[in-house]
Amino acid sequence: MLTVRWYLRYALSYRDVEELLAERGLTVDHVTVYRWWAQRFTPLLIDAARPCRHSPGDRWCVDET
């Protein structure tokens, strides 16, 4: 989860995250970081953001004309 946080918060590339993990003694390929992000955490974030979405027609904006 920390790698996903670094990727999102600091706008790092997958290879940058790979280097940060290598500095901490973890050998992780940049493709693995991509898989964590794209396959595991993206659906969770989509589900978390879903209640915030508005369906078409649930709000009206009225101006003076």
C-alpha positions, 0 to 999 in steps of 0.5 A: 500500500505504501508504494501506491501512496508514493505513486499517487502522492508524489507523481512518481513513475513505477521505476522511481517507486522501484528505486525507493523500495530498493533503497529500503532493501526490497527487490520489487520490479516496476511491473509488480508496482504497476500490477499492485496499482492497476489490478488490485487498488484501482477497483477499490478506489473506484468503489470508494469514489462511487458514492460521490458520483452524481447520476445524470439529471439529479441536479439542475442549474438555473441561471437568470435567463 
